Amino acid sequence: MITAICQADCVVLIIDSTTDSFEAGIFKDGQIRDRTLLAFTLGGKQMICCCNKVSFTDIFLC
């Protein structure tokens, strides 16, 4: 993974958008923050963020 990030022109970050998974990943020790920091540290200056599981039906907006 580290070799691939060093040679990449762009980094693609796929985020699980279900409530519990997103919150767990974005907190201080979450994988989203770790992967983003790792990609930036290794020279990834452009990032594409994709949201996965957007059609999850167990979300209450009201």
C-alpha positions, -999 to +999 in steps of 0.1 A: +000+000+000+028+025+009+046+019-024+014+024-044+006+057-026+042+070-032+038+065-070+002+076-073-009+108-090-042+109-071-056+091-041-091+076-039-107+074-005-139+054-002-159+062+029-187+041+044-215+066+049-236+046+073-239+065+106-219+042+129-191+034+104-186+070+094-184+083+129-160+055+140-138+063+110-136+101+114-129+102+151-093+108+163-081+072+160-103+063+130-091+047+098-104+076+076-081+101+094-052+076+094-054+069+057-059+105+048-028+116+068-008+087+054-016+096+019-008+133+024+025+124+042+036+102+014+030+129-013-006+125-023-018+160-030-050+152-049-078+131-033-111+118-046-135+110-018-163+085-027-192+078-004-203+041-002-236+028+010-255+060+004-287+041-002-287+027+033-323+029+045-318+029+082-312+067+084-336+090+102-335+126+090-364+139+110 
